[in-house]
Amino acid sequence: MSAIEQLVVPDPELAERLRKGMAEVETRLRETATDSPDPLIGQAAGYLLDAGGKRWRPLLVLLGAQFGDPERASVLDAAVVVELIHAASLHHDDVMDEAPLRHGVPSAHLRWNNKIAILVGDHLVARGATLSVDLDEAARRMQAQAFERLVRGQVREVAGPRPGQDPVEHHLEVVGDKSASLIALAVRLGGICAGADAATVAALGEYGEALGVAFQLSDDVIDIVSGADRAGKAAGTDLRAGVMTLPALLAVREGGRLGEILATGPVEDADLRAEALALLRSSPGLAAARAEVARYAGRARAAALRLPDGPARRVLEPLCDLVASRSS
């Protein structure tokens, strides 16, 4: 189910504006991504886009724009740019995680190979950079800073905690840079491209940062509790790749059999992975991770309350509850 289908929009006028905007984003997204003189690049760049995706980030751009003039042409450009960066990150993530599925279809690195998947991700970044040329300087700077954070988060994840650093603290840093940066960029970019005032753009950024952390932590939980998560990835993908997410990190503190399994690195054996998942599902660490999701969702709601009242704010507020409920 797409983001626009999940979103509750009480105001009919806003609902119609968002539907039209997302339809335009979808068309322009594919046109921009597949624009290449090389047929292979065009085919591979459109592969995961055709498979689907919820499109939360461009929708958040459109919602952020409601606090200014949402009809400005740069708003749609910004929505496409943010989704192109996100799509590029998925290509890179799936290579690093050796993820077998994305949006319910074989990941691009399996459909082609690792080199093609990485280079197509680079192509999507380049297409986004080309499109962003027409944004104003503040928007381009904001985009560049968010992309820098995303890369920094990827590096931190691969490098692991610094000597003496708490692994949970490290994981939250990674989540902030790797995941929340694009959510925060989306709503801020919508506001700034629509001409919203500085205080509103700042509140949108704080909202997106907290919502982005809650969103990713809920994905961490879903990877454990669901037979196949709602992004079309097999459950236990993080365990298989050796990625220690928040529920696992909190559960390992308890020691015991689960700690022994996870200490070995990537859990590639299917039976061992099933055992680890069963232990995680009954661990206090999972409950603690769910509490963290709720805490960050609460931060997002508090930031939303600082926004000007209106139909868009009354959509952003309950979205915090929707994100929290994904992992409940």
Secondary structure, 3 states (H helix, E strand, C coil): CCHHHHCCCCCHHHHHHHHHHHHHHHHHHHHHHCCCCCHHHHHHHHHHHHHCCCCHHHHHHHHHHCCCCCCCHHHHHHHHHHHHHHHHHHHHHHHHHCCCEECCEECHHHHCCHHHHHHHHHHHHHHHHHHHCCCCHHHHHHHHHHHHHHHHHHHHHHHCCCCCCCHHHHHHHHHHHHHHHHHHHHHHHHHHHCCCCHHHHHHHHHHHHHHHHHHHHHHHHHHHHCCECCCCCECCHHHHHCCCCHHHHHHHCCCHHHHHHHCCCCCCCHHHHHHHHHHHHCCHHHHHHHHHHHHHHHHHHHHHCCCCCCCCHHHHHHHHHHHHHHCC
